[in-house]
Amino acid sequence: MTSQENLPRLFRAIFGTQEEEITCAMCFELLDAYVDTEFTGADAAALLPYVHQHLDCCPQCYELYEGLQQIAGLD
């Protein structure tokens, strides 16, 4: 991703801070469940909102998420 493509994510990270957030380590622990939920067709963002919010703000975790999506055939 180019730096310009990262701008929307950067703005969300700065201005979208929530009172309760999860760390990268917590996100990593829940990422398999998040992708599995998507794989079943369920709304992962609704069921795991903190993971969704973290992925929206963290490029490193989002890269891991994209990799898991590819493995699961969801891309």
PDB file of N, CA, C, O and CB in Angstrom:
ATOM      1  N   MET A   1       0.831  -1.163   0.000  1.00  0.00           N
ATOM      2  CA  MET A   1       0.000   0.000   0.000  1.00  0.00           C
ATOM      3  C   MET A   1       0.887   1.241   0.000  1.00  0.00           C
ATOM      4  O   MET A   1       1.870   1.310   0.737  1.00  0.00           O
ATOM      5  CB  MET A   1      -0.952  -0.010   1.202  1.00  0.00           C
ATOM      6  N   THR A   2       0.536   2.210  -0.824  1.00  0.00           N
ATOM      7  CA  THR A   2       1.290   3.453  -0.825  1.00  0.00           C
ATOM      8  C   THR A   2       0.890   4.292   0.374  1.00  0.00           C
ATOM      9  O   THR A   2      -0.123   4.031   1.024  1.00  0.00           O
ATOM     10  CB  THR A   2       1.065   4.232  -2.133  1.00  0.00           C
ATOM     11  N   SER A   3       1.691   5.290   0.654  1.00  0.00           N
ATOM     12  CA  SER A   3       1.390   6.126   1.815  1.00  0.00           C
ATOM     13  C   SER A   3       0.076   6.873   1.644  1.00  0.00           C
ATOM     14  O   SER A   3      -0.624   7.117   2.627  1.00  0.00           O
ATOM     15  CB  SER A   3       2.519   7.116   2.060  1.00  0.00           C
ATOM     16  N   GLN A   4      -0.273   7.243   0.411  1.00  0.00           N
ATOM     17  CA  GLN A   4      -1.556   7.921   0.175  1.00  0.00           C
ATOM     18  C   GLN A   4      -2.726   6.971   0.417  1.00  0.00           C
ATOM     19  O   GLN A   4      -3.779   7.404   0.884  1.00  0.00           O
ATOM     20  CB  GLN A   4      -1.617   8.478  -1.261  1.00  0.00           C
ATOM     21  N   GLU A   5      -2.562   5.697   0.110  1.00  0.00           N
ATOM     22  CA  GLU A   5      -3.623   4.725   0.354  1.00  0.00           C
ATOM     23  C   GLU A   5      -3.815   4.498   1.844  1.00  0.00           C
ATOM     24  O   GLU A   5      -4.894   4.082   2.268  1.00  0.00           O
ATOM     25  CB  GLU A   5      -3.310   3.403  -0.345  1.00  0.00           C
ATOM     26  N   ASN A   6      -2.799   4.759   2.640  1.00  0.00           N
ATOM     27  CA  ASN A   6      -2.877   4.589   4.091  1.00  0.00           C
ATOM     28  C   ASN A   6      -3.517   5.778   4.798  1.00  0.00           C
ATOM     29  O   ASN A   6      -3.868   5.675   5.973  1.00  0.00           O
ATOM     30  CB  ASN A   6      -1.500   4.359   4.651  1.00  0.00           C
ATOM     31  N   LEU A   7      -3.676   6.903   4.108  1.00  0.00           N
ATOM     32  CA  LEU A   7      -4.209   8.104   4.757  1.00  0.00           C
ATOM     33  C   LEU A   7      -5.581   7.904   5.387  1.00  0.00           C
ATOM     34  O   LEU A   7      -5.767   8.303   6.537  1.00  0.00           O
ATOM     35  CB  LEU A   7      -4.288   9.218   3.761  1.00  0.00           C
ATOM     36  N   PRO A   8      -6.553   7.304   4.696  1.00  0.00           N
ATOM     37  CA  PRO A   8      -7.852   7.112   5.360  1.00  0.00           C
ATOM     38  C   PRO A   8      -7.743   6.286   6.642  1.00  0.00           C
ATOM     39  O   PRO A   8      -8.398   6.592   7.639  1.00  0.00           O
ATOM     40  CB  PRO A   8      -8.825   6.436   4.407  1.00  0.00           C
ATOM     41  N   ARG A   9      -6.925   5.253   6.616  1.00  0.00           N
ATOM     42  CA  ARG A   9      -6.728   4.414   7.805  1.00  0.00           C
ATOM     43  C   ARG A   9      -6.050   5.220   8.916  1.00  0.00           C
ATOM     44  O   ARG A   9      -6.401   5.080  10.088  1.00  0.00           O
ATOM     45  CB  ARG A   9      -5.879   3.159   7.456  1.00  0.00           C
ATOM     46  N   LEU A  10      -5.092   6.055   8.554  1.00  0.00           N
ATOM     47  CA  LEU A  10      -4.411   6.887   9.535  1.00  0.00           C
ATOM     48  C   LEU A  10      -5.389   7.869  10.180  1.00  0.00           C
ATOM     49  O   LEU A  10      -5.376   8.042  11.399  1.00  0.00           O
ATOM     50  CB  LEU A  10      -3.246   7.645   8.879  1.00  0.00           C
ATOM     51  N   PHE A  11      -6.224   8.502   9.384  1.00  0.00           N
ATOM     52  CA  PHE A  11      -7.219   9.426   9.933  1.00  0.00           C
ATOM     53  C   PHE A  11      -8.193   8.701  10.861  1.00  0.00           C
ATOM     54  O   PHE A  11      -8.553   9.229  11.913  1.00  0.00           O
ATOM     55  CB  PHE A  11      -7.990  10.116   8.798  1.00  0.00           C
ATOM     56  N   ARG A  12      -8.623   7.495  10.480  1.00  0.00           N
ATOM     57  CA  ARG A  12      -9.519   6.733  11.358  1.00  0.00           C
ATOM     58  C   ARG A  12      -8.817   6.376  12.661  1.00  0.00           C
ATOM     59  O   ARG A  12      -9.434   6.387  13.726  1.00  0.00           O
ATOM     60  CB  ARG A  12     -10.012   5.454  10.655  1.00  0.00           C
ATOM     61  N   ALA A  13      -7.526   6.059  12.576  1.00  0.00           N
ATOM     62  CA  ALA A  13      -6.781   5.708  13.785  1.00  0.00           C
ATOM     63  C   ALA A  13      -6.670   6.898  14.727  1.00  0.00           C
ATOM     64  O   ALA A  13      -6.754   6.746  15.946  1.00  0.00           O
ATOM     65  CB  ALA A  13      -5.386   5.196  13.422  1.00  0.00           C
ATOM     66  N   ILE A  14      -6.482   8.077  14.158  1.00  0.00           N
ATOM     67  CA  ILE A  14      -6.323   9.268  14.987  1.00  0.00           C
ATOM     68  C   ILE A  14      -7.654   9.730  15.560  1.00  0.00           C
ATOM     69  O   ILE A  14      -7.768  10.003  16.754  1.00  0.00           O
ATOM     70  CB  ILE A  14      -5.688  10.391  14.182  1.00  0.00           C
ATOM     71  N   PHE A  15      -8.658   9.813  14.695  1.00  0.00           N
ATOM     72  CA  PHE A  15      -9.927  10.408  15.108  1.00  0.00           C
ATOM     73  C   PHE A  15     -10.965   9.386  15.561  1.00  0.00           C
ATOM     74  O   PHE A  15     -12.003   9.761  16.108  1.00  0.00           O
ATOM     75  CB  PHE A  15     -10.491  11.213  13.981  1.00  0.00           C
ATOM     76  N   GLY A  16     -10.700   8.117  15.343  1.00  0.00           N
ATOM     77  CA  GLY A  16     -11.669   7.097  15.700  1.00  0.00           C
ATOM     78  C   GLY A  16     -11.367   6.369  16.984  1.00  0.00           C
ATOM     79  O   GLY A  16     -11.887   5.278  17.217  1.00  0.00           O
ATOM     80  N   THR A  17     -10.539   6.950  17.817  1.00  0.00           N
ATOM     81  CA  THR A  17     -10.181   6.326  19.077  1.00  0.00           C
ATOM     82  C   THR A  17     -11.421   6.123  19.940  1.00  0.00           C
ATOM     83  O   THR A  17     -12.232   7.034  20.106  1.00  0.00           O
ATOM     84  CB  THR A  17      -9.141   7.173  19.820  1.00  0.00           C
ATOM     85  N   GLN A  18     -11.555   4.938  20.475  1.00  0.00           N
ATOM     86  CA  GLN A  18     -12.691   4.578  21.319  1.00  0.00           C
ATOM     87  C   GLN A  18     -12.247   4.526  22.777  1.00  0.00           C
ATOM     88  O   GLN A  18     -11.055   4.450  23.077  1.00  0.00           O
ATOM     89  CB  GLN A  18     -13.297   3.218  20.882  1.00  0.00           C
ATOM     90  N   GLU A  19     -13.226   4.567  23.675  1.00  0.00           N
ATOM     91  CA  GLU A  19     -12.907   4.444  25.095  1.00  0.00           C
ATOM     92  C   GLU A  19     -12.301   3.085  25.400  1.00  0.00           C
ATOM     93  O   GLU A  19     -11.367   2.977  26.194  1.00  0.00           O
ATOM     94  CB  GLU A  19     -14.156   4.665  25.946  1.00  0.00           C
ATOM     95  N   GLU A  20     -12.835   2.053  24.769  1.00  0.00           N
ATOM     96  CA  GLU A  20     -12.317   0.702  24.960  1.00  0.00           C
ATOM     97  C   GLU A  20     -11.756   0.214  23.634  1.00  0.00           C
ATOM     98  O   GLU A  20     -12.445   0.215  22.614  1.00  0.00           O
ATOM     99  CB  GLU A  20     -13.425  -0.264  25.491  1.00  0.00           C
ATOM    100  N   GLU A  21     -10.514  -0.196  23.665  1.00  0.00           N
ATOM    101  CA  GLU A  21      -9.858  -0.716  22.472  1.00  0.00           C
ATOM    102  C   GLU A  21      -9.079  -1.963  22.847  1.00  0.00           C
ATOM    103  O   GLU A  21      -8.794  -2.204  24.020  1.00  0.00           O
ATOM    104  CB  GLU A  21      -8.927   0.348  21.832  1.00  0.00           C
ATOM    105  N   ILE A  22      -8.739  -2.750  21.843  1.00  0.00           N
ATOM    106  CA  ILE A  22      -7.916  -3.921  22.094  1.00  0.00           C
ATOM    107  C   ILE A  22      -6.511  -3.669  21.560  1.00  0.00           C
ATOM    108  O   ILE A  22      -6.307  -2.837  20.675  1.00  0.00           O
ATOM    109  CB  ILE A  22      -8.536  -5.183  21.446  1.00  0.00           C
ATOM    110  N   THR A  23      -5.566  -4.387  22.102  1.00  0.00           N
ATOM    111  CA  THR A  23      -4.176  -4.275  21.665  1.00  0.00           C
ATOM    112  C   THR A  23      -3.961  -5.159  20.443  1.00  0.00           C
ATOM    113  O   THR A  23      -4.823  -5.962  20.084  1.00  0.00           O
ATOM    114  CB  THR A  23      -3.197  -4.669  22.808  1.00  0.00           C
ATOM    115  N   CYS A  24      -2.811  -5.003  19.815  1.00  0.00           N
ATOM    116  CA  CYS A  24      -2.458  -5.858  18.680  1.00  0.00           C
ATOM    117  C   CYS A  24      -2.406  -7.322  19.115  1.00  0.00           C
ATOM    118  O   CYS A  24      -2.834  -8.204  18.370  1.00  0.00           O
ATOM    119  CB  CYS A  24      -1.099  -5.429  18.075  1.00  0.00           C
ATOM    120  N   ALA A  25      -1.892  -7.584  20.304  1.00  0.00           N
ATOM    121  CA  ALA A  25      -1.815  -8.960  20.796  1.00  0.00           C
ATOM    122  C   ALA A  25      -3.208  -9.560  20.959  1.00  0.00           C
ATOM    123  O   ALA A  25      -3.437 -10.717  20.605  1.00  0.00           O
ATOM    124  CB  ALA A  25      -1.061  -9.010  22.131  1.00  0.00           C
ATOM    125  N   MET A  26      -4.133  -8.773  21.493  1.00  0.00           N
ATOM    126  CA  MET A  26      -5.504  -9.259  21.657  1.00  0.00           C
ATOM    127  C   MET A  26      -6.161  -9.484  20.296  1.00  0.00           C
ATOM    128  O   MET A  26      -6.874 -10.466  20.094  1.00  0.00           O
ATOM    129  CB  MET A  26      -6.335  -8.262  22.492  1.00  0.00           C
ATOM    130  N   CYS A  27      -5.912  -8.564  19.373  1.00  0.00           N
ATOM    131  CA  CYS A  27      -6.464  -8.701  18.024  1.00  0.00           C
ATOM    132  C   CYS A  27      -5.932  -9.976  17.376  1.00  0.00           C
ATOM    133  O   CYS A  27      -6.686 -10.734  16.766  1.00  0.00           O
ATOM    134  CB  CYS A  27      -6.115  -7.464  17.156  1.00  0.00           C
ATOM    135  N   PHE A  28      -4.632 -10.204  17.514  1.00  0.00           N
ATOM    136  CA  PHE A  28      -4.019 -11.387  16.928  1.00  0.00           C
ATOM    137  C   PHE A  28      -4.655 -12.666  17.469  1.00  0.00           C
ATOM    138  O   PHE A  28      -4.862 -13.624  16.725  1.00  0.00           O
ATOM    139  CB  PHE A  28      -2.517 -11.390  17.198  1.00  0.00           C
ATOM    140  N   GLU A  29      -4.962 -12.679  18.765  1.00  0.00           N
ATOM    141  CA  GLU A  29      -5.589 -13.853  19.373  1.00  0.00           C
ATOM    142  C   GLU A  29      -6.994 -14.100  18.829  1.00  0.00           C
ATOM    143  O   GLU A  29      -7.441 -15.246  18.763  1.00  0.00           O
ATOM    144  CB  GLU A  29      -5.646 -13.690  20.883  1.00  0.00           C
ATOM    145  N   LEU A  30      -7.689 -13.040  18.441  1.00  0.00           N
ATOM    146  CA  LEU A  30      -9.071 -13.154  17.976  1.00  0.00           C
ATOM    147  C   LEU A  30      -9.212 -13.188  16.457  1.00  0.00           C
ATOM    148  O   LEU A  30     -10.311 -13.380  15.937  1.00  0.00           O
ATOM    149  CB  LEU A  30      -9.872 -12.015  18.515  1.00  0.00           C
ATOM    150  N   LEU A  31      -8.110 -13.002  15.753  1.00  0.00           N
ATOM    151  CA  LEU A  31      -8.177 -12.891  14.297  1.00  0.00           C
ATOM    152  C   LEU A  31      -8.686 -14.149  13.620  1.00  0.00           C
ATOM    153  O   LEU A  31      -9.461 -14.064  12.668  1.00  0.00           O
ATOM    154  CB  LEU A  31      -6.827 -12.553  13.753  1.00  0.00           C
ATOM    155  N   ASP A  32      -8.268 -15.310  14.088  1.00  0.00           N
ATOM    156  CA  ASP A  32      -8.768 -16.566  13.515  1.00  0.00           C
ATOM    157  C   ASP A  32     -10.286 -16.663  13.659  1.00  0.00           C
ATOM    158  O   ASP A  32     -10.984 -17.032  12.714  1.00  0.00           O
ATOM    159  CB  ASP A  32      -8.094 -17.775  14.195  1.00  0.00           C
ATOM    160  N   ALA A  33     -10.786 -16.332  14.841  1.00  0.00           N
ATOM    161  CA  ALA A  33     -12.233 -16.377  15.066  1.00  0.00           C
ATOM    162  C   ALA A  33     -12.959 -15.375  14.181  1.00  0.00           C
ATOM    163  O   ALA A  33     -14.054 -15.655  13.693  1.00  0.00           O
ATOM    164  CB  ALA A  33     -12.554 -16.102  16.535  1.00  0.00           C
ATOM    165  N   TYR A  34     -12.359 -14.218  13.972  1.00  0.00           N
ATOM    166  CA  TYR A  34     -12.957 -13.192  13.126  1.00  0.00           C
ATOM    167  C   TYR A  34     -13.090 -13.698  11.687  1.00  0.00           C
ATOM    168  O   TYR A  34     -14.152 -13.579  11.077  1.00  0.00           O
ATOM    169  CB  TYR A  34     -12.116 -11.899  13.167  1.00  0.00           C
ATOM    170  N   VAL A  35     -12.017 -14.255  11.158  1.00  0.00           N
ATOM    171  CA  VAL A  35     -12.037 -14.769   9.779  1.00  0.00           C
ATOM    172  C   VAL A  35     -12.949 -15.986   9.679  1.00  0.00           C
ATOM    173  O   VAL A  35     -13.673 -16.130   8.693  1.00  0.00           O
ATOM    174  CB  VAL A  35     -10.606 -15.134   9.309  1.00  0.00           C
ATOM    175  N   ASP A  36     -12.929 -16.857  10.672  1.00  0.00           N
ATOM    176  CA  ASP A  36     -13.842 -18.009  10.678  1.00  0.00           C
ATOM    177  C   ASP A  36     -15.294 -17.550  10.654  1.00  0.00           C
ATOM    178  O   ASP A  36     -16.127 -18.146   9.971  1.00  0.00           O
ATOM    179  CB  ASP A  36     -13.591 -18.894  11.913  1.00  0.00           C
ATOM    180  N   THR A  37     -15.594 -16.501  11.390  1.00  0.00           N
ATOM    181  CA  THR A  37     -16.947 -15.956  11.419  1.00  0.00           C
ATOM    182  C   THR A  37     -17.336 -15.432  10.045  1.00  0.00           C
ATOM    183  O   THR A  37     -18.451 -15.664   9.579  1.00  0.00           O
ATOM    184  CB  THR A  37     -17.059 -14.839  12.468  1.00  0.00           C
ATOM    185  N   GLU A  38     -16.419 -14.728   9.402  1.00  0.00           N
ATOM    186  CA  GLU A  38     -16.678 -14.250   8.037  1.00  0.00           C
ATOM    187  C   GLU A  38     -16.897 -15.433   7.089  1.00  0.00           C
ATOM    188  O   GLU A  38     -17.770 -15.393   6.222  1.00  0.00           O
ATOM    189  CB  GLU A  38     -15.501 -13.371   7.536  1.00  0.00           C
ATOM    190  N   PHE A  39     -16.101 -16.473   7.265  1.00  0.00           N
ATOM    191  CA  PHE A  39     -16.180 -17.639   6.394  1.00  0.00           C
ATOM    192  C   PHE A  39     -17.566 -18.295   6.455  1.00  0.00           C
ATOM    193  O   PHE A  39     -18.050 -18.829   5.457  1.00  0.00           O
ATOM    194  CB  PHE A  39     -15.102 -18.651   6.778  1.00  0.00           C
ATOM    195  N   THR A  40     -18.189 -18.250   7.618  1.00  0.00           N
ATOM    196  CA  THR A  40     -19.519 -18.843   7.772  1.00  0.00           C
ATOM    197  C   THR A  40     -20.621 -17.952   7.209  1.00  0.00           C
ATOM    198  O   THR A  40     -21.773 -18.369   7.095  1.00  0.00           O
ATOM    199  CB  THR A  40     -19.793 -19.128   9.235  1.00  0.00           C
ATOM    200  N   GLY A  41     -20.250 -16.705   6.856  1.00  0.00           N
ATOM    201  CA  GLY A  41     -21.231 -15.774   6.322  1.00  0.00           C
ATOM    202  C   GLY A  41     -21.848 -14.870   7.365  1.00  0.00           C
ATOM    203  O   GLY A  41     -22.683 -14.025   7.042  1.00  0.00           O
ATOM    204  N   ALA A  42     -21.447 -15.040   8.615  1.00  0.00           N
ATOM    205  CA  ALA A  42     -21.967 -14.197   9.688  1.00  0.00           C
ATOM    206  C   ALA A  42     -21.286 -12.826   9.646  1.00  0.00           C
ATOM    207  O   ALA A  42     -20.247 -12.658   9.007  1.00  0.00           O
ATOM    208  CB  ALA A  42     -21.754 -14.873  11.070  1.00  0.00           C
ATOM    209  N   ASP A  43     -21.870 -11.876  10.319  1.00  0.00           N
ATOM    210  CA  ASP A  43     -21.346 -10.514  10.365  1.00  0.00           C
ATOM    211  C   ASP A  43     -20.280 -10.412  11.461  1.00  0.00           C
ATOM    212  O   ASP A  43     -20.588 -10.150  12.623  1.00  0.00           O
ATOM    213  CB  ASP A  43     -22.492  -9.490  10.613  1.00  0.00           C
ATOM    214  N   ALA A  44     -19.028 -10.623  11.069  1.00  0.00           N
ATOM    215  CA  ALA A  44     -17.924 -10.605  12.025  1.00  0.00           C
ATOM    216  C   ALA A  44     -17.774  -9.245  12.690  1.00  0.00           C
ATOM    217  O   ALA A  44     -17.443  -9.168  13.874  1.00  0.00           O
ATOM    218  CB  ALA A  44     -16.626 -10.986  11.336  1.00  0.00           C
ATOM    219  N   ALA A  45     -18.013  -8.173  11.944  1.00  0.00           N
ATOM    220  CA  ALA A  45     -17.883  -6.830  12.499  1.00  0.00           C
ATOM    221  C   ALA A  45     -18.883  -6.610  13.629  1.00  0.00           C
ATOM    222  O   ALA A  45     -18.568  -5.949  14.618  1.00  0.00           O
ATOM    223  CB  ALA A  45     -18.080  -5.777  11.404  1.00  0.00           C
ATOM    224  N   ALA A  46     -20.079  -7.156  13.486  1.00  0.00           N
ATOM    225  CA  ALA A  46     -21.096  -7.003  14.527  1.00  0.00           C
ATOM    226  C   ALA A  46     -20.809  -7.907  15.721  1.00  0.00           C
ATOM    227  O   ALA A  46     -21.048  -7.527  16.867  1.00  0.00           O
ATOM    228  CB  ALA A  46     -22.483  -7.308  13.963  1.00  0.00           C
ATOM    229  N   LEU A  47     -20.297  -9.101  15.449  1.00  0.00           N
ATOM    230  CA  LEU A  47     -20.043 -10.056  16.527  1.00  0.00           C
ATOM    231  C   LEU A  47     -18.748  -9.781  17.282  1.00  0.00           C
ATOM    232  O   LEU A  47     -18.642 -10.075  18.473  1.00  0.00           O
ATOM    233  CB  LEU A  47     -20.005 -11.449  15.971  1.00  0.00           C
ATOM    234  N   LEU A  48     -17.767  -9.217  16.589  1.00  0.00           N
ATOM    235  CA  LEU A  48     -16.476  -8.907  17.207  1.00  0.00           C
ATOM    236  C   LEU A  48     -16.110  -7.453  16.884  1.00  0.00           C
ATOM    237  O   LEU A  48     -15.147  -7.204  16.159  1.00  0.00           O
ATOM    238  CB  LEU A  48     -15.358  -9.891  16.706  1.00  0.00           C
ATOM    239  N   PRO A  49     -16.874  -6.496  17.418  1.00  0.00           N
ATOM    240  CA  PRO A  49     -16.679  -5.091  17.027  1.00  0.00           C
ATOM    241  C   PRO A  49     -15.316  -4.516  17.389  1.00  0.00           C
ATOM    242  O   PRO A  49     -14.802  -3.656  16.673  1.00  0.00           O
ATOM    243  CB  PRO A  49     -17.732  -4.253  17.659  1.00  0.00           C
ATOM    244  N   TYR A  50     -14.724  -4.974  18.485  1.00  0.00           N
ATOM    245  CA  TYR A  50     -13.419  -4.432  18.865  1.00  0.00           C
ATOM    246  C   TYR A  50     -12.338  -4.878  17.891  1.00  0.00           C
ATOM    247  O   TYR A  50     -11.410  -4.120  17.607  1.00  0.00           O
ATOM    248  CB  TYR A  50     -13.052  -4.862  20.289  1.00  0.00           C
ATOM    249  N   VAL A  51     -12.447  -6.089  17.381  1.00  0.00           N
ATOM    250  CA  VAL A  51     -11.493  -6.560  16.374  1.00  0.00           C
ATOM    251  C   VAL A  51     -11.673  -5.744  15.102  1.00  0.00           C
ATOM    252  O   VAL A  51     -10.698  -5.295  14.501  1.00  0.00           O
ATOM    253  CB  VAL A  51     -11.683  -8.082  16.085  1.00  0.00           C
ATOM    254  N   HIS A  52     -12.916  -5.556  14.699  1.00  0.00           N
ATOM    255  CA  HIS A  52     -13.201  -4.779  13.494  1.00  0.00           C
ATOM    256  C   HIS A  52     -12.629  -3.367  13.614  1.00  0.00           C
ATOM    257  O   HIS A  52     -11.997  -2.867  12.684  1.00  0.00           O
ATOM    258  CB  HIS A  52     -14.717  -4.720  13.237  1.00  0.00           C
ATOM    259  N   GLN A  53     -12.853  -2.736  14.750  1.00  0.00           N
ATOM    260  CA  GLN A  53     -12.356  -1.379  14.966  1.00  0.00           C
ATOM    261  C   GLN A  53     -10.830  -1.351  14.945  1.00  0.00           C
ATOM    262  O   GLN A  53     -10.237  -0.427  14.388  1.00  0.00           O
ATOM    263  CB  GLN A  53     -12.879  -0.821  16.301  1.00  0.00           C
ATOM    264  N   HIS A  54     -10.197  -2.341  15.536  1.00  0.00           N
ATOM    265  CA  HIS A  54      -8.735  -2.400  15.555  1.00  0.00           C
ATOM    266  C   HIS A  54      -8.196  -2.588  14.144  1.00  0.00           C
ATOM    267  O   HIS A  54      -7.226  -1.934  13.761  1.00  0.00           O
ATOM    268  CB  HIS A  54      -8.246  -3.541  16.470  1.00  0.00           C
ATOM    269  N   LEU A  55      -8.808  -3.468  13.370  1.00  0.00           N
ATOM    270  CA  LEU A  55      -8.355  -3.700  11.995  1.00  0.00           C
ATOM    271  C   LEU A  55      -8.502  -2.443  11.152  1.00  0.00           C
ATOM    272  O   LEU A  55      -7.716  -2.211  10.234  1.00  0.00           O
ATOM    273  CB  LEU A  55      -9.138  -4.852  11.358  1.00  0.00           C
ATOM    274  N   ASP A  56      -9.487  -1.651  11.454  1.00  0.00           N
ATOM    275  CA  ASP A  56      -9.729  -0.423  10.710  1.00  0.00           C
ATOM    276  C   ASP A  56      -8.647   0.619  10.981  1.00  0.00           C
ATOM    277  O   ASP A  56      -8.451   1.534  10.181  1.00  0.00           O
ATOM    278  CB  ASP A  56     -11.098   0.143  11.061  1.00  0.00           C
ATOM    279  N   CYS A  57      -7.951   0.483  12.099  1.00  0.00           N
ATOM    280  CA  CYS A  57      -6.967   1.488  12.496  1.00  0.00           C
ATOM    281  C   CYS A  57      -5.518   1.009  12.454  1.00  0.00           C
ATOM    282  O   CYS A  57      -4.603   1.832  12.498  1.00  0.00           O
ATOM    283  CB  CYS A  57      -7.277   1.959  13.866  1.00  0.00           C
ATOM    284  N   CYS A  58      -5.290  -0.285  12.371  1.00  0.00           N
ATOM    285  CA  CYS A  58      -3.932  -0.826  12.507  1.00  0.00           C
ATOM    286  C   CYS A  58      -3.481  -1.524  11.222  1.00  0.00           C
ATOM    287  O   CYS A  58      -3.938  -2.628  10.926  1.00  0.00           O
ATOM    288  CB  CYS A  58      -3.864  -1.807  13.689  1.00  0.00           C
ATOM    289  N   PRO A  59      -2.597  -0.894  10.466  1.00  0.00           N
ATOM    290  CA  PRO A  59      -2.154  -1.497   9.203  1.00  0.00           C
ATOM    291  C   PRO A  59      -1.452  -2.848   9.376  1.00  0.00           C
ATOM    292  O   PRO A  59      -1.592  -3.725   8.524  1.00  0.00           O
ATOM    293  CB  PRO A  59      -1.228  -0.547   8.495  1.00  0.00           C
ATOM    294  N   GLN A  60      -0.706  -3.022  10.454  1.00  0.00           N
ATOM    295  CA  GLN A  60       0.010  -4.283  10.657  1.00  0.00           C
ATOM    296  C   GLN A  60      -0.973  -5.436  10.881  1.00  0.00           C
ATOM    297  O   GLN A  60      -0.833  -6.498  10.276  1.00  0.00           O
ATOM    298  CB  GLN A  60       0.976  -4.166  11.854  1.00  0.00           C
ATOM    299  N   CYS A  61      -1.948  -5.229  11.735  1.00  0.00           N
ATOM    300  CA  CYS A  61      -2.935  -6.284  11.982  1.00  0.00           C
ATOM    301  C   CYS A  61      -3.803  -6.506  10.746  1.00  0.00           C
ATOM    302  O   CYS A  61      -4.213  -7.631  10.464  1.00  0.00           O
ATOM    303  CB  CYS A  61      -3.818  -5.928  13.197  1.00  0.00           C
ATOM    304  N   TYR A  62      -4.078  -5.439  10.017  1.00  0.00           N
ATOM    305  CA  TYR A  62      -4.884  -5.582   8.811  1.00  0.00           C
ATOM    306  C   TYR A  62      -4.153  -6.433   7.775  1.00  0.00           C
ATOM    307  O   TYR A  62      -4.789  -7.204   7.056  1.00  0.00           O
ATOM    308  CB  TYR A  62      -5.224  -4.203   8.225  1.00  0.00           C
ATOM    309  N   GLU A  63      -2.834  -6.307   7.686  1.00  0.00           N
ATOM    310  CA  GLU A  63      -2.054  -7.157   6.780  1.00  0.00           C
ATOM    311  C   GLU A  63      -2.191  -8.629   7.159  1.00  0.00           C
ATOM    312  O   GLU A  63      -2.366  -9.486   6.293  1.00  0.00           O
ATOM    313  CB  GLU A  63      -0.571  -6.743   6.798  1.00  0.00           C
ATOM    314  N   LEU A  64      -2.110  -8.915   8.454  1.00  0.00           N
ATOM    315  CA  LEU A  64      -2.290 -10.292   8.918  1.00  0.00           C
ATOM    316  C   LEU A  64      -3.690 -10.795   8.575  1.00  0.00           C
ATOM    317  O   LEU A  64      -3.868 -11.935   8.145  1.00  0.00           O
ATOM    318  CB  LEU A  64      -2.046 -10.388  10.436  1.00  0.00           C
ATOM    319  N   TYR A  65      -4.670  -9.931   8.773  1.00  0.00           N
ATOM    320  CA  TYR A  65      -6.058 -10.256   8.454  1.00  0.00           C
ATOM    321  C   TYR A  65      -6.209 -10.584   6.966  1.00  0.00           C
ATOM    322  O   TYR A  65      -6.859 -11.567   6.611  1.00  0.00           O
ATOM    323  CB  TYR A  65      -6.986  -9.088   8.841  1.00  0.00           C
ATOM    324  N   GLU A  66      -5.617  -9.773   6.104  1.00  0.00           N
ATOM    325  CA  GLU A  66      -5.687 -10.039   4.661  1.00  0.00           C
ATOM    326  C   GLU A  66      -5.051 -11.382   4.312  1.00  0.00           C
ATOM    327  O   GLU A  66      -5.557 -12.109   3.457  1.00  0.00           O
ATOM    328  CB  GLU A  66      -4.996  -8.916   3.875  1.00  0.00           C
ATOM    329  N   GLY A  67      -3.947 -11.709   4.972  1.00  0.00           N
ATOM    330  CA  GLY A  67      -3.296 -12.994   4.742  1.00  0.00           C
ATOM    331  C   GLY A  67      -4.203 -14.150   5.141  1.00  0.00           C
ATOM    332  O   GLY A  67      -4.312 -15.136   4.412  1.00  0.00           O
ATOM    333  N   LEU A  68      -4.849 -14.034   6.285  1.00  0.00           N
ATOM    334  CA  LEU A  68      -5.776 -15.083   6.725  1.00  0.00           C
ATOM    335  C   LEU A  68      -6.984 -15.187   5.783  1.00  0.00           C
ATOM    336  O   LEU A  68      -7.478 -16.285   5.527  1.00  0.00           O
ATOM    337  CB  LEU A  68      -6.251 -14.803   8.165  1.00  0.00           C
ATOM    338  N   GLN A  69      -7.447 -14.067   5.279  1.00  0.00           N
ATOM    339  CA  GLN A  69      -8.545 -14.093   4.315  1.00  0.00           C
ATOM    340  C   GLN A  69      -8.138 -14.854   3.055  1.00  0.00           C
ATOM    341  O   GLN A  69      -8.913 -15.648   2.523  1.00  0.00           O
ATOM    342  CB  GLN A  69      -8.980 -12.661   3.957  1.00  0.00           C
ATOM    343  N   GLN A  70      -6.933 -14.609   2.590  1.00  0.00           N
ATOM    344  CA  GLN A  70      -6.438 -15.320   1.398  1.00  0.00           C
ATOM    345  C   GLN A  70      -6.369 -16.817   1.644  1.00  0.00           C
ATOM    346  O   GLN A  70      -6.772 -17.615   0.798  1.00  0.00           O
ATOM    347  CB  GLN A  70      -5.052 -14.794   0.991  1.00  0.00           C
ATOM    348  N   ILE A  71      -5.856 -17.191   2.803  1.00  0.00           N
ATOM    349  CA  ILE A  71      -5.754 -18.616   3.141  1.00  0.00           C
ATOM    350  C   ILE A  71      -7.138 -19.244   3.188  1.00  0.00           C
ATOM    351  O   ILE A  71      -7.325 -20.376   2.742  1.00  0.00           O
ATOM    352  CB  ILE A  71      -5.032 -18.810   4.494  1.00  0.00           C
ATOM    353  N   ALA A  72      -8.107 -18.512   3.728  1.00  0.00           N
ATOM    354  CA  ALA A  72      -9.461 -19.019   3.853  1.00  0.00           C
ATOM    355  C   ALA A  72     -10.244 -18.935   2.542  1.00  0.00           C
ATOM    356  O   ALA A  72     -11.356 -19.454   2.442  1.00  0.00           O
ATOM    357  CB  ALA A  72     -10.187 -18.262   4.931  1.00  0.00           C
ATOM    358  N   GLY A  73      -9.655 -18.275   1.536  1.00  0.00           N
ATOM    359  CA  GLY A  73     -10.323 -18.130   0.251  1.00  0.00           C
ATOM    360  C   GLY A  73     -11.398 -17.068   0.249  1.00  0.00           C
ATOM    361  O   GLY A  73     -12.344 -17.141  -0.535  1.00  0.00           O
ATOM    362  N   LEU A  74     -11.264 -16.073   1.124  1.00  0.00           N
ATOM    363  CA  LEU A  74     -12.273 -15.020   1.235  1.00  0.00           C
ATOM    364  C   LEU A  74     -11.907 -13.762   0.456  1.00  0.00           C
ATOM    365  O   LEU A  74     -12.701 -12.823   0.400  1.00  0.00           O
ATOM    366  CB  LEU A  74     -12.484 -14.669   2.683  1.00  0.00           C
ATOM    367  N   ASP A  75     -10.737 -13.726  -0.138  1.00  0.00           N
ATOM    368  CA  ASP A  75     -10.355 -12.496  -0.838  1.00  0.00           C
ATOM    369  C   ASP A  75     -10.949 -12.377  -2.207  1.00  0.00           C
ATOM    370  O   ASP A  75     -10.707 -11.390  -2.901  1.00  0.00           O
ATOM    371  CB  ASP A  75      -8.885 -12.408  -0.947  1.00  0.00           C
TER     372      ASP A  75
END
